[in-house]
């Protein structure tokens, strides 16, 4: 049972904050000399206090659900980072990158489902504290007052909601950093595999590069006598399905340089 004396001792409230058989919570307000204006203000604040408390606690189930998803990913992340350190082949790195992408998608899905409710719980908790302060409770060490009740029964739930929000944000940043690091490693591995290809292998790259967009790329590669890094990136980004049909032999424009001759010279 919660009992508290309000303001200058002109009112006392008592309640167990448990719903009765009719589903309502009973809060008794005892008049110890209130004026009608003060009585109306006290009743309004008490009703708002209980309403905002109920709304704030609606975020607790969402926080518990989000915590389970966060804990699952937090348990997997150390194993993934250890595998990143031991991965040597390009296929291993690609597999780990796919795994990190799936984990990032899962945490983003959980955040999208719970972020609104957890943010609302934090906002309503601030309103609850404002209403408690406005009631001006007089502490009584012999009885459990409003402040003590909310400190023990309400604040832990709000801290759980806040912790879920913070852990989601921290975990999302960790996954993003790990994915960026692994993606950079994959790009470097691809570049190191392809930049030193001999000129005799360039025809295989030409089948993937776009006819018009790769002119500057191939010219730069001929000048350097090795495949340019920008060619590798272009190769990774473009797709055969988006490439216009190749021109037939003999239909090359006069203004277009003959790459084959330059290629033979580079050999």
C-alpha positions as CSV (number, residue, x, y, z in Angstrom):
1,X,0.0,0.0,0.0
2,X,1.3,3.4,-0.9
3,X,0.4,6.4,1.3
4,X,1.6,9.9,0.8
5,X,0.9,13.4,2.2
6,X,0.8,16.1,-0.5
7,X,1.7,19.8,-0.6
8,X,1.4,21.4,2.8
9,X,-0.3,18.5,4.5
10,X,-3.7,19.4,3.1
11,X,-4.2,16.1,1.3
12,X,-3.4,12.4,1.7
13,X,-3.6,9.7,-1.0
14,X,-3.5,6.0,-0.7
15,X,-3.5,3.2,-3.3
16,X,-2.0,-0.2,-4.0
17,X,-1.9,0.6,-7.8
18,X,-3.4,-2.8,-8.6
19,X,-6.4,-3.2,-10.9
20,X,-9.5,-4.4,-9.1
21,X,-12.1,-6.9,-10.4
22,X,-13.5,-4.3,-12.7
23,X,-10.1,-3.6,-14.2
24,X,-9.7,-0.1,-12.6
25,X,-7.1,1.1,-10.1
26,X,-8.5,2.7,-7.0
27,X,-6.7,5.8,-5.6
28,X,-8.2,7.4,-2.5
29,X,-7.7,11.2,-2.0
30,X,-8.4,12.4,1.6
31,X,-9.2,16.1,2.0
32,X,-7.3,17.6,5.0
33,X,-8.2,21.2,4.3
34,X,-7.8,21.7,0.5
35,X,-9.5,24.5,-1.3
36,X,-11.6,23.6,-4.3
37,X,-8.9,24.9,-6.7
38,X,-6.1,22.9,-5.0
39,X,-8.3,19.8,-4.8
40,X,-9.0,19.9,-8.6
41,X,-5.3,20.4,-9.3
42,X,-4.3,17.5,-7.1
43,X,-6.9,15.1,-8.7
44,X,-5.9,16.1,-12.2
45,X,-2.2,15.5,-11.5
46,X,-2.9,12.1,-9.9
47,X,-4.9,11.0,-12.9
48,X,-2.2,12.2,-15.3
49,X,0.4,10.5,-13.2
50,X,-1.3,7.1,-13.4
51,X,-2.2,7.6,-17.1
52,X,1.3,8.5,-18.1
53,X,2.7,5.6,-16.0
54,X,0.5,3.2,-17.9
55,X,1.5,4.5,-21.2
56,X,5.2,4.4,-20.3
57,X,5.0,0.8,-19.3
58,X,3.5,-0.2,-22.6
59,X,7.1,-0.1,-23.9
60,X,8.4,-2.8,-21.6
61,X,7.2,-5.8,-23.8
62,X,8.8,-4.2,-26.8
63,X,12.0,-3.7,-24.9
64,X,12.1,-7.3,-23.7
65,X,11.5,-8.5,-27.3
66,X,14.3,-6.2,-28.6
67,X,16.6,-7.4,-25.9
68,X,16.3,-11.0,-27.1
69,X,17.2,-10.0,-30.6
70,X,20.1,-7.9,-29.4
71,X,21.4,-10.6,-27.2
72,X,21.3,-13.1,-30.1
73,X,23.4,-10.9,-32.4
74,X,25.8,-9.8,-29.6
75,X,26.5,-13.5,-29.0
76,X,27.3,-14.1,-32.7
77,X,29.4,-11.0,-33.3
78,X,32.5,-12.0,-31.4
79,X,32.6,-15.3,-33.4
80,X,32.3,-13.4,-36.7
81,X,35.1,-11.0,-35.8
82,X,37.4,-13.9,-34.8
83,X,36.6,-15.6,-38.2
84,X,37.4,-12.3,-39.9
85,X,40.9,-12.3,-38.4
86,X,41.5,-15.9,-39.5
87,X,39.9,-15.6,-43.0
88,X,42.4,-15.8,-45.8
89,X,40.5,-16.6,-49.0
90,X,38.2,-14.3,-50.9
91,X,35.3,-16.7,-50.6
92,X,35.6,-16.8,-46.8
93,X,35.5,-13.0,-46.7
94,X,32.5,-12.9,-48.9
95,X,30.7,-15.4,-46.7
96,X,31.5,-13.3,-43.6
97,X,30.3,-10.2,-45.4
98,X,27.0,-11.9,-46.2
99,X,26.6,-13.0,-42.6
100,X,27.3,-9.4,-41.3
101,X,24.7,-8.1,-43.8
102,X,22.1,-10.5,-42.4
103,X,22.9,-9.5,-38.8
104,X,22.6,-5.8,-39.7
105,X,19.3,-6.4,-41.4
106,X,18.0,-8.2,-38.4
107,X,19.0,-5.5,-35.9
108,X,17.5,-2.8,-38.2
109,X,14.2,-4.8,-38.4
110,X,14.1,-5.1,-34.6
111,X,14.8,-1.4,-34.3
112,X,12.1,-0.4,-36.7
113,X,9.6,-2.5,-34.8
114,X,10.4,-1.2,-31.3
115,X,11.9,2.3,-31.7
116,X,8.6,4.2,-31.6
117,X,7.3,2.5,-28.6
118,X,10.6,2.7,-26.7
119,X,10.9,6.4,-27.5
120,X,7.4,7.0,-26.3
121,X,8.1,5.2,-23.0
122,X,11.1,7.5,-22.4
123,X,8.9,10.6,-23.1
124,X,6.1,9.4,-20.9
125,X,8.5,8.7,-18.1
126,X,9.6,12.3,-18.1
127,X,6.0,13.4,-17.8
128,X,5.6,11.0,-14.8
129,X,8.5,12.6,-13.0
130,X,7.1,16.1,-13.7
131,X,3.8,15.1,-12.2
132,X,5.5,13.6,-9.1
133,X,7.4,16.8,-8.6
134,X,4.2,18.9,-9.0
135,X,2.4,16.9,-6.2
136,X,5.1,18.0,-3.7
137,X,5.0,14.9,-1.6
138,X,6.1,15.2,2.0
139,X,8.4,12.2,2.8
140,X,7.4,9.9,5.7
141,X,10.1,7.4,6.7
142,X,7.5,5.2,8.4
143,X,5.5,4.7,5.2
144,X,6.2,3.9,1.5
145,X,5.3,7.0,-0.4
146,X,4.9,7.8,-4.1
147,X,8.6,8.5,-4.7
148,X,9.7,5.3,-3.1
149,X,7.1,3.3,-5.0
150,X,7.9,4.7,-8.4
151,X,11.7,4.4,-7.7
152,X,11.3,0.6,-7.0
153,X,8.5,-0.4,-9.4
154,X,8.6,2.1,-12.3
155,X,12.2,3.3,-12.9
156,X,13.6,-0.2,-13.5
157,X,11.2,-0.7,-16.4
158,X,12.1,2.6,-17.9
159,X,15.8,1.9,-17.6
160,X,15.2,-1.4,-19.5
161,X,13.5,0.6,-22.3
162,X,16.4,3.1,-22.4
163,X,19.0,0.3,-22.3
164,X,17.3,-1.4,-25.3
165,X,17.5,1.8,-27.3
166,X,21.1,2.4,-26.4
167,X,22.2,-1.2,-27.1
168,X,20.5,-1.2,-30.5
169,X,22.3,1.9,-31.5
170,X,25.7,0.7,-30.3
171,X,25.3,-2.7,-31.9
172,X,24.3,-1.1,-35.2
173,X,27.5,0.9,-35.2
174,X,29.6,-2.1,-34.4
175,X,28.0,-4.1,-37.3
176,X,28.5,-1.2,-39.7
177,X,32.2,-0.8,-38.8
178,X,32.8,-4.6,-39.1
179,X,31.0,-4.7,-42.5
180,X,33.0,-1.7,-43.8
181,X,36.3,-3.3,-42.7
182,X,35.4,-6.6,-44.4
183,X,34.1,-4.9,-47.5
184,X,37.4,-3.0,-47.8
185,X,39.3,-6.2,-47.4
186,X,37.3,-7.9,-50.2
187,X,37.9,-4.9,-52.6
188,X,41.6,-4.9,-51.9
189,X,41.7,-8.7,-52.5
190,X,39.9,-8.3,-55.8
191,X,42.2,-5.5,-56.9
192,X,45.3,-7.4,-56.0
193,X,44.1,-10.4,-58.0
194,X,43.2,-8.5,-61.1
195,X,45.6,-5.6,-61.5
196,X,48.6,-7.6,-62.5
197,X,46.8,-9.7,-65.2
198,X,48.9,-10.0,-68.4
199,X,47.7,-8.3,-71.5
200,X,46.8,-11.6,-73.0
201,X,44.0,-11.9,-70.4
202,X,42.5,-8.5,-71.0
203,X,40.1,-9.8,-73.6
204,X,38.3,-11.6,-70.7
205,X,37.8,-8.3,-68.9
206,X,36.6,-6.7,-72.1
207,X,33.7,-9.1,-72.3
208,X,32.4,-7.6,-69.0
209,X,33.3,-3.9,-69.4
210,X,30.9,-1.7,-71.3
211,X,31.9,-0.9,-74.9
212,X,31.7,2.9,-74.5
213,X,32.5,3.5,-70.9
214,X,35.6,1.4,-70.8
215,X,37.6,3.4,-73.5
216,X,39.4,5.6,-71.0
217,X,39.9,2.7,-68.6
218,X,41.6,0.5,-71.3
219,X,43.7,3.3,-72.6
220,X,45.0,4.0,-69.1
221,X,45.7,0.3,-68.6
222,X,47.7,0.1,-71.8
223,X,49.8,3.1,-70.7
224,X,50.5,1.5,-67.4
225,X,51.0,-2.0,-68.8
226,X,48.7,-3.4,-66.2
227,X,45.0,-3.5,-65.5
228,X,43.9,-0.2,-63.8
229,X,42.2,-0.3,-60.4
230,X,39.4,1.7,-61.8
231,X,38.9,-1.0,-64.4
232,X,38.4,-3.6,-61.7
233,X,35.9,-1.4,-59.9
234,X,34.0,-0.8,-63.2
235,X,34.1,-4.5,-63.8
236,X,32.5,-5.2,-60.4
237,X,29.8,-2.6,-60.8
238,X,28.5,-3.1,-64.4
239,X,26.5,-6.0,-65.5
240,X,26.2,-7.7,-68.8
241,X,22.5,-7.3,-68.9
242,X,22.9,-3.5,-68.9
243,X,25.5,-3.5,-71.6
244,X,24.4,-2.3,-75.1
245,X,24.9,-4.8,-77.9
246,X,28.5,-5.1,-79.1
247,X,29.3,-3.6,-82.6
248,X,30.1,-6.0,-85.4
249,X,33.7,-6.2,-86.6
250,X,34.3,-3.5,-89.1
251,X,31.7,-1.1,-87.8
252,X,34.1,0.7,-85.5
253,X,33.9,4.5,-85.7
254,X,36.9,6.2,-87.3
255,X,37.3,8.5,-84.3
256,X,37.5,5.5,-81.9
257,X,41.1,4.3,-81.3
258,X,42.0,0.8,-82.1
259,X,42.8,-0.8,-78.7
260,X,44.1,-4.0,-80.2
261,X,47.1,-2.3,-81.8
262,X,47.9,-0.5,-78.6
263,X,47.5,-3.7,-76.7
264,X,49.9,-5.6,-79.0
265,X,52.4,-2.7,-78.5
266,X,52.1,-3.0,-74.7
267,X,53.0,-6.7,-75.0
